[in-house]
Amino acid sequence: MGLLDDLSNVEAFGKAQSNYCGVCTLLGELPAEESKLLHSRMADPKVSHTALSRILKENGYSISDGVMGRHRRGVCSGVAK
């Protein structure tokens, strides 16, 4: 198939990505105490994106270190900036 065919059948390539940052979404869903502590840890420059991502993944939240980094730098696609 060529580009024209692929663009004509774009649905076959999967759903559109969300316009919301996973961290923003998670912060809105967590209980207040957990959300507050996550905000605090994200504000600490000594805590790495990878460490936060790993902790979240181990607790059932699929947040990559890239998403975490974009959120922390304020360049995420989220609504809770």
Secondary structure, DSSP 8 states (H G I E B T S, - for coil): --HHHHHHTGGGG-----SS-HHHHHHHHS-HHHHHHHHHHHH-TTS-HHHHHHHHHHTT----HHHHHHHHHT-SS-S--
